[in-house]
Amino acid sequence: MISDYLSVYVYFGLVLLVTLIVLAVSSLFPAIRTSRVKYMPYESGIQTETHLQQERFPLRHYLVGLIFLIFDIEVIFLYPWAVVAKNIGPFAFYEMAFFLIALLIGFAYIWRKRGLQWD
């Protein structure tokens, strides 16, 4: 039984080993370099404001983008279902109804937590 999955165990062991080695090496040699060239305008001509790098970046933009991405990908699953809905019968209808209910519960949760507000 173990010999059947030996290659999988070896693979996961190597992945863990390589991950730990990369983390150890990156903590030994941090990439913190500041120079005047780093803050020069690049192609757009807009000067980089250095004070923005010391301040905390508001996560609101990231969260709204992530929420959009999640719901956008969820909606993509509706198209193939709509194309073959008549051919696969009532089970697919109930399965997609459950999926949409779960999606609406998630949307209601985000709405209630004010995740889409730009205060």
Phi and psi in degrees as GROMACS dihedral restraints (atoms count N, CA, C in turn):
[ dihedral_restraints ]
;  ai    aj    ak    al  type     phi  dphi    fc
    3     4     5     6     1   -68.2    20    10
    4     5     6     7     1   -35.5    20    10
    6     7     8     9     1   -67.2    20    10
    7     8     9    10     1   -23.6    20    10
    9    10    11    12     1   -66.1    20    10
   10    11    12    13     1   -34.6    20    10
   12    13    14    15     1  -108.8    20    10
   13    14    15    16     1    14.3    20    10
   15    16    17    18     1   -60.0    20    10
   16    17    18    19     1   -41.8    20    10
   18    19    20    21     1   -65.1    20    10
   19    20    21    22     1   -34.9    20    10
   21    22    23    24     1   -68.1    20    10
   22    23    24    25     1   -42.4    20    10
   24    25    26    27     1   -63.7    20    10
   25    26    27    28     1   -41.2    20    10
   27    28    29    30     1   -64.4    20    10
   28    29    30    31     1   -42.0    20    10
   30    31    32    33     1   -60.4    20    10
   31    32    33    34     1   -50.4    20    10
   33    34    35    36     1   -64.5    20    10
   34    35    36    37     1   -34.0    20    10
   36    37    38    39     1   -64.3    20    10
   37    38    39    40     1   -42.8    20    10
   39    40    41    42     1   -66.5    20    10
   40    41    42    43     1   -39.1    20    10
   42    43    44    45     1   -61.6    20    10
   43    44    45    46     1   -44.6    20    10
   45    46    47    48     1   -63.4    20    10
   46    47    48    49     1   -43.3    20    10
   48    49    50    51     1   -63.3    20    10
   49    50    51    52     1   -47.3    20    10
   51    52    53    54     1   -64.2    20    10
   52    53    54    55     1   -39.3    20    10
   54    55    56    57     1   -62.8    20    10
   55    56    57    58     1   -44.6    20    10
   57    58    59    60     1   -65.7    20    10
   58    59    60    61     1   -38.4    20    10
   60    61    62    63     1   -65.3    20    10
   61    62    63    64     1   -44.4    20    10
   63    64    65    66     1   -63.8    20    10
   64    65    66    67     1   -41.8    20    10
   66    67    68    69     1   -63.7    20    10
   67    68    69    70     1   -41.0    20    10
   69    70    71    72     1   -66.1    20    10
   70    71    72    73     1   -44.9    20    10
   72    73    74    75     1   -66.3    20    10
   73    74    75    76     1   -40.1    20    10
   75    76    77    78     1   -69.6    20    10
   76    77    78    79     1   -27.3    20    10
   78    79    80    81     1   -78.2    20    10
   79    80    81    82     1   -26.1    20    10
   81    82    83    84     1   -75.0    20    10
   82    83    84    85     1   -34.5    20    10
   84    85    86    87     1  -122.5    20    10
   85    86    87    88     1    78.4    20    10
   87    88    89    90     1   -69.1    20    10
   88    89    90    91     1   148.4    20    10
   90    91    92    93     1  -100.7    20    10
   91    92    93    94     1    71.6    20    10
   93    94    95    96     1  -114.9    20    10
   94    95    96    97     1    98.9    20    10
   96    97    98    99     1  -130.7    20    10
   97    98    99   100     1   130.3    20    10
   99   100   101   102     1  -121.3    20    10
  100   101   102   103     1   137.0    20    10
  102   103   104   105     1  -151.4    20    10
  103   104   105   106     1   167.0    20    10
  105   106   107   108     1   -66.4    20    10
  106   107   108   109     1   -32.7    20    10
  108   109   110   111     1   -64.4    20    10
  109   110   111   112     1   -32.7    20    10
  111   112   113   114     1   -62.2    20    10
  112   113   114   115     1   -31.3    20    10
  114   115   116   117     1  -100.9    20    10
  115   116   117   118     1     9.1    20    10
  117   118   119   120     1   -76.7    20    10
  118   119   120   121     1   152.6    20    10
  120   121   122   123     1   -64.8    20    10
  121   122   123   124     1   142.0    20    10
  123   124   125   126     1  -124.7    20    10
  124   125   126   127     1   115.0    20    10
  126   127   128   129     1    59.3    20    10
  127   128   129   130     1   -47.7    20    10
  129   130   131   132     1   -78.1    20    10
  130   131   132   133     1   -21.6    20    10
  132   133   134   135     1    82.9    20    10
  133   134   135   136     1     2.7    20    10
  135   136   137   138     1   -87.9    20    10
  136   137   138   139     1   127.8    20    10
  138   139   140   141     1   -73.4    20    10
  139   140   141   142     1   131.1    20    10
  141   142   143   144     1   -72.6    20    10
  142   143   144   145     1   131.0    20    10
  144   145   146   147     1   -90.5    20    10
  145   146   147   148     1   117.0    20    10
  147   148   149   150     1   -73.6    20    10
  148   149   150   151     1   -22.9    20    10
  150   151   152   153     1   -69.5    20    10
  151   152   153   154     1   -19.6    20    10
  153   154   155   156     1   -70.8    20    10
  154   155   156   157     1   -22.5    20    10
  156   157   158   159     1   -81.8    20    10
  157   158   159   160     1   -18.7    20    10
  159   160   161   162     1   -89.6    20    10
  160   161   162   163     1   -24.4    20    10
  162   163   164   165     1   -82.3    20    10
  163   164   165   166     1   160.4    20    10
  165   166   167   168     1   -76.1    20    10
  166   167   168   169     1   135.2    20    10
  168   169   170   171     1   -81.1    20    10
  169   170   171   172     1   128.9    20    10
  171   172   173   174     1   -66.6    20    10
  172   173   174   175     1   130.7    20    10
  174   175   176   177     1   -80.4    20    10
  175   176   177   178     1    -4.9    20    10
  177   178   179   180     1   -58.0    20    10
  178   179   180   181     1   -42.8    20    10
  180   181   182   183     1   -64.2    20    10
  181   182   183   184     1   -43.0    20    10
  183   184   185   186     1   -63.8    20    10
  184   185   186   187     1   -44.7    20    10
  186   187   188   189     1   -65.5    20    10
  187   188   189   190     1   -41.9    20    10
  189   190   191   192     1   -65.2    20    10
  190   191   192   193     1   -40.6    20    10
  192   193   194   195     1   -63.3    20    10
  193   194   195   196     1   -40.7    20    10
  195   196   197   198     1   -67.3    20    10
  196   197   198   199     1   -41.8    20    10
  198   199   200   201     1   -62.3    20    10
  199   200   201   202     1   -43.4    20    10
  201   202   203   204     1   -60.6    20    10
  202   203   204   205     1   -44.0    20    10
  204   205   206   207     1   -61.8    20    10
  205   206   207   208     1   -43.8    20    10
  207   208   209   210     1   -62.9    20    10
  208   209   210   211     1   -49.0    20    10
  210   211   212   213     1   -70.9    20    10
  211   212   213   214     1   -30.2    20    10
  213   214   215   216     1   -66.2    20    10
  214   215   216   217     1   -44.2    20    10
  216   217   218   219     1   -68.1    20    10
  217   218   219   220     1   -35.8    20    10
  219   220   221   222     1   -63.3    20    10
  220   221   222   223     1   -39.7    20    10
  222   223   224   225     1   -69.6    20    10
  223   224   225   226     1   -27.7    20    10
  225   226   227   228     1   -60.4    20    10
  226   227   228   229     1   -31.3    20    10
  228   229   230   231     1   -69.5    20    10
  229   230   231   232     1   -15.5    20    10
  231   232   233   234     1   -74.0    20    10
  232   233   234   235     1   -32.1    20    10
  234   235   236   237     1   -63.8    20    10
  235   236   237   238     1   -51.8    20    10
  237   238   239   240     1   -62.5    20    10
  238   239   240   241     1   -34.3    20    10
  240   241   242   243     1   -64.7    20    10
  241   242   243   244     1   -41.6    20    10
  243   244   245   246     1   -66.2    20    10
  244   245   246   247     1   -31.5    20    10
  246   247   248   249     1   -69.6    20    10
  247   248   249   250     1   -40.5    20    10
  249   250   251   252     1  -110.4    20    10
  250   251   252   253     1    17.4    20    10
  252   253   254   255     1   -62.1    20    10
  253   254   255   256     1   -38.4    20    10
  255   256   257   258     1   -71.0    20    10
  256   257   258   259     1   -30.4    20    10
  258   259   260   261     1   -79.8    20    10
  259   260   261   262     1   -26.6    20    10
  261   262   263   264     1   -99.4    20    10
  262   263   264   265     1    -3.7    20    10
  264   265   266   267     1    87.6    20    10
  265   266   267   268     1  -169.8    20    10
  267   268   269   270     1   -69.4    20    10
  268   269   270   271     1   -28.1    20    10
  270   271   272   273     1   -59.9    20    10
  271   272   273   274     1   -42.4    20    10
  273   274   275   276     1   -66.1    20    10
  274   275   276   277     1   -34.3    20    10
  276   277   278   279     1   -63.8    20    10
  277   278   279   280     1   -46.8    20    10
  279   280   281   282     1   -68.2    20    10
  280   281   282   283     1   -35.9    20    10
  282   283   284   285     1   -64.8    20    10
  283   284   285   286     1   -43.4    20    10
  285   286   287   288     1   -71.0    20    10
  286   287   288   289     1   -32.8    20    10
  288   289   290   291     1   -63.0    20    10
  289   290   291   292     1   -42.5    20    10
  291   292   293   294     1   -62.0    20    10
  292   293   294   295     1   -41.9    20    10
  294   295   296   297     1   -61.8    20    10
  295   296   297   298     1   -44.7    20    10
  297   298   299   300     1   -67.8    20    10
  298   299   300   301     1   -35.7    20    10
  300   301   302   303     1   -64.6    20    10
  301   302   303   304     1   -43.6    20    10
  303   304   305   306     1   -62.9    20    10
  304   305   306   307     1   -38.8    20    10
  306   307   308   309     1   -64.8    20    10
  307   308   309   310     1   -42.4    20    10
  309   310   311   312     1   -68.5    20    10
  310   311   312   313     1   -35.0    20    10
  312   313   314   315     1   -64.1    20    10
  313   314   315   316     1   -42.5    20    10
  315   316   317   318     1   -63.6    20    10
  316   317   318   319     1   -41.6    20    10
  318   319   320   321     1   -65.1    20    10
  319   320   321   322     1   -41.1    20    10
  321   322   323   324     1   -63.9    20    10
  322   323   324   325     1   -38.3    20    10
  324   325   326   327     1   -62.4    20    10
  325   326   327   328     1   -46.2    20    10
  327   328   329   330     1   -65.2    20    10
  328   329   330   331     1   -39.9    20    10
  330   331   332   333     1   -63.0    20    10
  331   332   333   334     1   -43.2    20    10
  333   334   335   336     1   -69.1    20    10
  334   335   336   337     1   -35.0    20    10
  336   337   338   339     1   -80.0    20    10
  337   338   339   340     1     2.9    20    10
  339   340   341   342     1    59.3    20    10
  340   341   342   343     1    41.1    20    10
  342   343   344   345     1   -73.9    20    10
  343   344   345   346     1   -15.7    20    10
  345   346   347   348     1  -106.1    20    10
  346   347   348   349     1     8.8    20    10
  348   349   350   351     1   -86.3    20    10
  349   350   351   352     1   143.1    20    10
  351   352   353   354     1  -106.4    20    10
  352   353   354   355     1    40.6    20    10
